[in-house]
Amino acid sequence: FSSDSFDIVASYITLQHIPPSEALMYLREFARITRPGGVTVFQIVTGRKPGDWKGHLADRLPWLATLHHRIALGFRVYVTPEPLIRAAMQELRMNLLAVETDEAAGQVAVSRTFLFAKPVGTPGK
């Protein structure tokens, strides 16, 4: 898509299934295609709750988690820490308008929905 081409860019229950480094690349792309004055809204998992022993184990042994999720579930839930998200979007000159905790990722993960705006006069790159 062309830079600065969308008024609204939205993603829901998708980024949590992408490794953090790649999820941050998607956020850069979202910022690039959002027009000045437009908004980007997305949900993403930012942490694990204390009782999520499977998730904590998966974070420490990613090869085992990948094998288990491919065989048993067909998907994996990754954590992209909120400070990384905020820093990436700030670097892209996207202004945080709101962030709310949600239940999109179920009971064991910390899921948040972010709303960012691209200021007028900030072209996509």
MDTraj code that builds the backbone (N, CA, C; nanometers):
import mdtraj as md
import numpy as np

residues = "PHE SER SER ASP SER PHE ASP ILE VAL ALA SER TYR ILE THR LEU GLN HIS ILE PRO PRO SER GLU ALA LEU MET TYR LEU ARG GLU PHE ALA ARG ILE THR ARG PRO GLY GLY VAL THR VAL PHE GLN ILE VAL THR GLY ARG LYS PRO GLY ASP TRP LYS GLY HIS LEU ALA ASP ARG LEU PRO TRP LEU ALA THR LEU HIS HIS ARG ILE ALA LEU GLY PHE ARG VAL TYR VAL THR PRO GLU PRO LEU ILE ARG ALA ALA MET GLN GLU LEU ARG MET ASN LEU LEU ALA VAL GLU THR ASP GLU ALA ALA GLY GLN VAL ALA VAL SER ARG THR PHE LEU PHE ALA LYS PRO VAL GLY THR PRO GLY LYS".split()
xyz = np.array([
    [0.0833, -0.1184, 0.0000],
    [0.0000, 0.0000, 0.0000],
    [0.0875, 0.1243, 0.0000],
    [0.0338, 0.2308, -0.0536],
    [0.1056, 0.3580, -0.0551],
    [0.1136, 0.4164, 0.0850],
    [0.2186, 0.4930, 0.1100],
    [0.2302, 0.5640, 0.2377],
    [0.1137, 0.6603, 0.2532],
    [0.0735, 0.6815, 0.3773],
    [-0.0297, 0.7805, 0.4112],
    [-0.1607, 0.7563, 0.3367],
    [-0.2028, 0.6307, 0.3242],
    [-0.3197, 0.6019, 0.2405],
    [-0.4460, 0.5604, 0.3156],
    [-0.4399, 0.5384, 0.4474],
    [-0.5575, 0.4912, 0.5202],
    [-0.5912, 0.5827, 0.6367],
    [-0.7212, 0.6095, 0.6538],
    [-0.7678, 0.6865, 0.7689],
    [-0.7592, 0.6032, 0.8962],
    [-0.7896, 0.4743, 0.8835],
    [-0.7886, 0.3834, 0.9980],
    [-0.7154, 0.2549, 0.9588],
    [-0.6239, 0.2127, 1.0439],
    [-0.5581, 0.0828, 1.0290],
    [-0.5895, 0.0062, 1.1573],
    [-0.6447, -0.1141, 1.1450],
    [-0.6874, -0.1895, 1.2622],
    [-0.6406, -0.3351, 1.2549],
    [-0.6072, -0.3900, 1.3713],
    [-0.5679, -0.5299, 1.3822],
    [-0.6199, -0.5824, 1.5154],
    [-0.6863, -0.6986, 1.5103],
    [-0.7423, -0.7575, 1.6316],
    [-0.7140, -0.9077, 1.6320],
    [-0.6643, -0.9571, 1.7422],
    [-0.6241, -1.0961, 1.7668],
    [-0.5386, -1.1567, 1.6546],
    [-0.4462, -1.0778, 1.6050],
    [-0.3546, -1.1249, 1.5013],
    [-0.2092, -1.1099, 1.5447],
    [-0.1715, -0.9915, 1.5901],
    [-0.0312, -0.9639, 1.6233],
    [0.0217, -1.0562, 1.7331],
    [-0.0650, -1.1072, 1.8181],
    [-0.0217, -1.1956, 1.9266],
    [0.0297, -1.3299, 1.8754],
    [0.0050, -1.3600, 1.7497],
    [0.0512, -1.4866, 1.6913],
    [0.1766, -1.4682, 1.6057],
    [0.2397, -1.3530, 1.6182],
    [0.3589, -1.3190, 1.5397],
    [0.4727, -1.2907, 1.6378],
    [0.5926, -1.3452, 1.6151],
    [0.7047, -1.3153, 1.7048],
    [0.7239, -1.1640, 1.7214],
    [0.7649, -1.1195, 1.8400],
    [0.7745, -0.9761, 1.8688],
    [0.8517, -0.8930, 1.7663],
    [0.9647, -0.9434, 1.7182],
    [1.0426, -0.8640, 1.6213],
    [0.9616, -0.8401, 1.4944],
    [0.8848, -0.9390, 1.4527],
    [0.8005, -0.9241, 1.3340],
    [0.6766, -0.8404, 1.3637],
    [0.6206, -0.8542, 1.4836],
    [0.5052, -0.7718, 1.5217],
    [0.5430, -0.6236, 1.5177],
    [0.6632, -0.5911, 1.5638],
    [0.7092, -0.4516, 1.5596],
    [0.7263, -0.4033, 1.4155],
    [0.7654, -0.4936, 1.3243],
    [0.7727, -0.4561, 1.1825],
    [0.6331, -0.4232, 1.1290],
    [0.5335, -0.4998, 1.1710],
    [0.3959, -0.4697, 1.1309],
    [0.3522, -0.3335, 1.1838],
    [0.3894, -0.3016, 1.3079],
    [0.3529, -0.1710, 1.3631],
    [0.4163, -0.0578, 1.2825],
    [0.5400, -0.0779, 1.2390],
    [0.6052, 0.0229, 1.1534],
    [0.5282, 0.0396, 1.0227],
    [0.4830, -0.0712, 0.9679],
    [0.4052, -0.0657, 0.8442],
    [0.2698, 0.0016, 0.8689],
    [0.2062, -0.0293, 0.9801],
    [0.0795, 0.0378, 1.0135],
    [0.0994, 0.1888, 1.0184],
    [0.2064, 0.2326, 1.0847],
    [0.2335, 0.3765, 1.0956],
    [0.2600, 0.4369, 0.9576],
    [0.3311, 0.3658, 0.8738],
    [0.3645, 0.4182, 0.7407],
    [0.2395, 0.4396, 0.6561],
    [0.1444, 0.3476, 0.6628],
    [0.0283, 0.3581, 0.5740],
    [-0.0865, 0.4408, 0.6333],
    [-0.0765, 0.4761, 0.7628],
    [-0.1773, 0.5628, 0.8232],
    [-0.1534, 0.7057, 0.7762],
    [-0.2589, 0.7699, 0.7265],
    [-0.2439, 0.9077, 0.6781],
    [-0.2314, 1.0039, 0.7969],
    [-0.1659, 1.1188, 0.7801],
    [-0.1635, 1.2193, 0.8859],
    [-0.3070, 1.2559, 0.9255],
    [-0.3321, 1.2546, 1.0541],
    [-0.4670, 1.2761, 1.1047],
    [-0.5439, 1.1465, 1.1225],
    [-0.4891, 1.0343, 1.0745],
    [-0.5538, 0.9046, 1.0857],
    [-0.5126, 0.8322, 1.2132],
    [-0.5750, 0.7169, 1.2351],
    [-0.5474, 0.6401, 1.3566],
    [-0.5124, 0.4950, 1.3258],
    [-0.4354, 0.4373, 1.4163],
    [-0.4015, 0.2957, 1.4138],
    [-0.4480, 0.2362, 1.5461],
    [-0.5245, 0.1291, 1.5394],
    [-0.5727, 0.0612, 1.6601],
    [-0.5390, -0.0867, 1.6469],
    [-0.4843, -0.1440, 1.7549],
    [-0.4485, -0.2852, 1.7499],
    [-0.4508, -0.3450, 1.8899],
    [-0.4776, -0.4750, 1.8941],
    [-0.4727, -0.5535, 2.0162],
    [-0.3484, -0.6404, 2.0069],
    [-0.2835, -0.6591, 2.1234],
    [-0.1622, -0.7406, 2.1268],
    [-0.1404, -0.7899, 2.2698],
    [-0.0764, -0.9039, 2.2842],
    [-0.0434, -0.9572, 2.4162],
    [0.0858, -0.8901, 2.4629],
    [0.0799, -0.8310, 2.5840],
    [0.1953, -0.7581, 2.6372],
    [0.2595, -0.8262, 2.7571],
    [0.2004, -0.9349, 2.8038],
    [0.2579, -1.0047, 2.9188],
    [0.1839, -1.1332, 2.9497],
    [0.2354, -1.2046, 3.0463],
    [0.1748, -1.3289, 3.0932],
    [0.1274, -1.3072, 3.2371],
    [0.0149, -1.3647, 3.2703],
    [-0.0341, -1.3586, 3.4076],
    [0.0394, -1.4634, 3.4900],
    [0.0497, -1.4438, 3.6219],
    [0.1285, -1.5351, 3.7056],
    [0.0913, -1.6822, 3.6926],
    [-0.0329, -1.7183, 3.6730],
    [-0.0726, -1.8579, 3.6648],
    [-0.0482, -1.9235, 3.5304],
    [0.0067, -1.8515, 3.4362],
    [0.0284, -1.9051, 3.3013],
    [0.1613, -1.9790, 3.2944],
    [0.1703, -2.0925, 3.3612],
    [0.2973, -2.1662, 3.3644],
    [0.3370, -2.2165, 3.2258],
    [0.2380, -2.2536, 3.1423],
    [0.2700, -2.2993, 3.0073],
    [0.3298, -2.1861, 2.9246],
    [0.2739, -2.0676, 2.9374],
    [0.3260, -1.9523, 2.8645],
    [0.4657, -1.9140, 2.9094],
    [0.4865, -1.9145, 3.0412],
    [0.6197, -1.8824, 3.0936],
    [0.7231, -1.9860, 3.0471],
    [0.6839, -2.1136, 3.0463],
    [0.7729, -2.2184, 2.9960],
    [0.8008, -2.1984, 2.8468],
    [0.6971, -2.1638, 2.7708],
    [0.7142, -2.1408, 2.6268],
    [0.8106, -2.0262, 2.6000],
    [0.8051, -1.9217, 2.6833],
    [0.8963, -1.8083, 2.6657],
    [1.0415, -1.8496, 2.6907],
    [1.0625, -1.9473, 2.7797],
    [1.1989, -1.9904, 2.8129],
    [1.2517, -2.0998, 2.7194],
    [1.1596, -2.1785, 2.6627],
    [1.1972, -2.2867, 2.5711],
    [1.1174, -2.2728, 2.4409],
    [1.1497, -2.1739, 2.3595],
    [1.0686, -2.1464, 2.2405],
    [1.0613, -2.2625, 2.1420],
    [1.1663, -2.3413, 2.1314],
    [1.1632, -2.4546, 2.0377],
    [1.0586, -2.5570, 2.0794],
    [1.0469, -2.5801, 2.2116],
    [0.9477, -2.6740, 2.2622],
    [0.8062, -2.6189, 2.2415],
    [0.7897, -2.4908, 2.2649],
    [0.6589, -2.4270, 2.2460],
    [0.6168, -2.4329, 2.1001],
    [0.7096, -2.4074, 2.0113],
    [0.6788, -2.4116, 1.8682],
    [0.6340, -2.5516, 1.8277],
    [0.7054, -2.6519, 1.8731],
    [0.6690, -2.7904, 1.8421],
    [0.5305, -2.8239, 1.8977],
    [0.5078, -2.7921, 2.0237],
    [0.3789, -2.8214, 2.0877],
    [0.2642, -2.7491, 2.0163],
    [0.2835, -2.6223, 1.9888],
    [0.1751, -2.5447, 1.9278],
    [0.1463, -2.5888, 1.7849],
    [0.2473, -2.6281, 1.7123],
    [0.2238, -2.6775, 1.5756],
    [0.1482, -2.8096, 1.5760],
    [0.1837, -2.8969, 1.6695],
    [0.1207, -3.0292, 1.6744],
    [-0.0176, -3.0225, 1.7394],
    [-0.0263, -2.9586, 1.8533],
    [-0.1499, -2.9634, 1.9321],
    [-0.2503, -2.8534, 1.8989],
    [-0.2027, -2.7343, 1.8760],
    [-0.2940, -2.6207, 1.8637],
    [-0.3006, -2.5602, 1.7243],
    [-0.1910, -2.5596, 1.6559],
    [-0.1870, -2.4949, 1.5253],
    [-0.1517, -2.3473, 1.5316],
    [-0.1303, -2.2934, 1.6522],
    [-0.0907, -2.1528, 1.6650],
    [-0.0128, -2.1346, 1.7951],
    [0.0485, -2.0189, 1.8084],
    [0.1232, -1.9851, 1.9289],
    [0.0905, -1.8421, 1.9678],
    [0.0924, -1.8132, 2.0959],
    [0.0706, -1.6779, 2.1451],
    [0.2047, -1.6236, 2.1956],
    [0.2486, -1.5126, 2.1363],
    [0.3743, -1.4475, 2.1732],
    [0.3459, -1.3247, 2.2589],
    [0.4454, -1.2826, 2.3330],
    [0.4372, -1.1614, 2.4146],
    [0.5269, -1.0550, 2.3526],
    [0.4694, -0.9393, 2.3274],
    [0.5463, -0.8216, 2.2850],
    [0.5323, -0.7202, 2.3985],
    [0.6391, -0.6990, 2.4759],
    [0.6282, -0.6124, 2.5937],
    [0.5831, -0.4695, 2.5587],
    [0.4960, -0.4169, 2.6435],
    [0.4410, -0.2834, 2.6199],
    [0.5484, -0.1754, 2.6027],
    [0.6570, -0.1755, 2.6819],
    [0.7593, -0.0717, 2.6599],
    [0.8168, -0.0733, 2.5173],
    [0.8328, -0.1926, 2.4582],
    [0.8813, -0.2008, 2.3196],
    [0.7805, -0.1393, 2.2220],
    [0.6529, -0.1655, 2.2456],
    [0.5478, -0.1108, 2.1600],
    [0.5470, 0.0412, 2.1685],
    [0.5460, 0.0924, 2.2900],
    [0.5429, 0.2378, 2.3089],
    [0.6659, 0.3050, 2.2463],
    [0.7830, 0.2463, 2.2675],
    [0.9058, 0.3048, 2.2125],
    [0.9044, 0.3043, 2.0596],
    [0.8605, 0.1930, 2.0008],
    [0.8559, 0.1839, 1.8542],
    [0.7613, 0.2876, 1.7962],
    [0.6431, 0.3006, 1.8550],
    [0.5449, 0.3947, 1.8021],
    [0.5874, 0.5395, 1.8261],
    [0.6538, 0.5656, 1.9380],
    [0.7051, 0.7007, 1.9636],
    [0.8125, 0.7361, 1.8602],
    [0.9000, 0.6408, 1.8306],
    [1.0039, 0.6619, 1.7297],
    [0.9423, 0.6934, 1.5930],
    [0.8257, 0.6364, 1.5672],
    [0.7546, 0.6592, 1.4412],
    [0.6671, 0.7846, 1.4449],
    [0.6771, 0.8576, 1.5550],
    [0.6017, 0.9821, 1.5747],
    [0.4502, 0.9609, 1.5806],
    [0.4105, 0.8448, 1.6283],
    [0.2683, 0.8161, 1.6483],
    [0.2331, 0.8527, 1.7927],
    [0.1235, 0.9251, 1.8106],
    [0.0815, 0.9705, 1.9424],
    [-0.0158, 0.8713, 2.0059],
    [0.0153, 0.8280, 2.1270],
    [-0.0727, 0.7365, 2.1990],
    [-0.1957, 0.8134, 2.2475],
    [-0.3143, 0.7690, 2.2062],
    [-0.4398, 0.8296, 2.2492],
    [-0.5036, 0.7513, 2.3632],
    [-0.4924, 0.6178, 2.3575],
    [-0.5540, 0.5340, 2.4609],
    [-0.4914, 0.3964, 2.4596],
    [-0.4935, 0.3338, 2.5759],
    [-0.4543, 0.1932, 2.5886],
    [-0.5432, 0.1324, 2.6964],
    [-0.6019, 0.0172, 2.6654],
    [-0.6922, -0.0480, 2.7588],
    [-0.6626, -0.1973, 2.7660],
    [-0.6761, -0.2532, 2.8832],
    [-0.6651, -0.3973, 2.9001],
    [-0.7935, -0.4605, 2.8478],
    [-0.7809, -0.5730, 2.7797],
    [-0.8974, -0.6428, 2.7260],
    [-0.8831, -0.7920, 2.7554],
    [-0.9796, -0.8694, 2.7147],
    [-0.9783, -1.0146, 2.7374],
    [-0.9610, -1.0911, 2.6063],
    [-0.9085, -1.0265, 2.5033],
    [-0.8991, -1.0879, 2.3703],
    [-0.8117, -1.2125, 2.3677],
    [-0.7148, -1.2221, 2.4563],
    [-0.6236, -1.3366, 2.4554],
    [-0.6569, -1.4385, 2.5640],
    [-0.7734, -1.4271, 2.6223],
    [-0.8148, -1.5245, 2.7220],
    [-0.7722, -1.4876, 2.8630],
    [-0.7788, -1.5855, 2.9493],
    [-0.7591, -1.5653, 3.0931],
    [-0.6121, -1.5597, 3.1367],
    [-0.5205, -1.6151, 3.0587],
    [-0.3831, -1.6309, 3.1073],
    [-0.2861, -1.5250, 3.0574],
    [-0.3242, -1.4509, 2.9564],
    [-0.2332, -1.3508, 2.8998],
    [-0.2834, -1.2104, 2.9299],
    [-0.1901, -1.1163, 2.9351],
    [-0.2242, -0.9756, 2.9484],
    [-0.2393, -0.9208, 2.8066],
    [-0.3601, -0.8866, 2.7723],
    [-0.3904, -0.8365, 2.6382],
    [-0.4303, -0.6905, 2.6484],
    [-0.3776, -0.6089, 2.5563],
    [-0.4056, -0.4645, 2.5586],
    [-0.4449, -0.4203, 2.4182],
    [-0.5329, -0.3228, 2.4130],
    [-0.5700, -0.2585, 2.2876],
    [-0.5146, -0.1162, 2.2901],
    [-0.4398, -0.0814, 2.1857],
    [-0.3758, 0.0495, 2.1739],
    [-0.4426, 0.1309, 2.0642],
    [-0.4521, 0.2602, 2.0855],
    [-0.5014, 0.3539, 1.9849],
    [-0.3980, 0.4642, 1.9691],
    [-0.3421, 0.4742, 1.8481],
    [-0.2424, 0.5760, 1.8165],
    [-0.2937, 0.6632, 1.7033],
    [-0.2498, 0.7882, 1.7022],
    [-0.2838, 0.8800, 1.5931],
    [-0.1555, 0.9306, 1.5299],
    [-0.1617, 0.9489, 1.3974],
    [-0.0492, 1.0082, 1.3256],
    [-0.0756, 1.1582, 1.3155],
    [0.0124, 1.2386, 1.3713],
    [-0.0095, 1.3832, 1.3656],
    [-0.0106, 1.4363, 1.2226],
    [-0.0888, 1.5384, 1.2016],
    [-0.0898, 1.6062, 1.0725],
    [0.0511, 1.6628, 1.0501],
    [0.1012, 1.6469, 0.9286],
    [0.2354, 1.6949, 0.8966],
    [0.3433, 1.5900, 0.9199],
    [0.3041, 1.4647, 0.9481],
    [0.3991, 1.3556, 0.9677],
    [0.3821, 1.2560, 0.8539],
    [0.4624, 1.2682, 0.7471],
    [0.4475, 1.1760, 0.6338],
    [0.4968, 1.0354, 0.6675],
    [0.4391, 0.9379, 0.5986],
    [0.4854, 0.7993, 0.6124],
    [0.6203, 0.7814, 0.5458],
    [0.6940, 0.6785, 0.5874],
    [0.8267, 0.6546, 0.5309],
    [0.8328, 0.5175, 0.4731],
])
top = md.Topology()
chain = top.add_chain()
for i, resn in enumerate(residues, 1):
    res = top.add_residue(resn, chain, resSeq=i)
    for name in ("N", "CA", "C"):
        top.add_atom(name, md.element.get_by_symbol(name[0]), res)
traj = md.Trajectory(xyz[None], top)
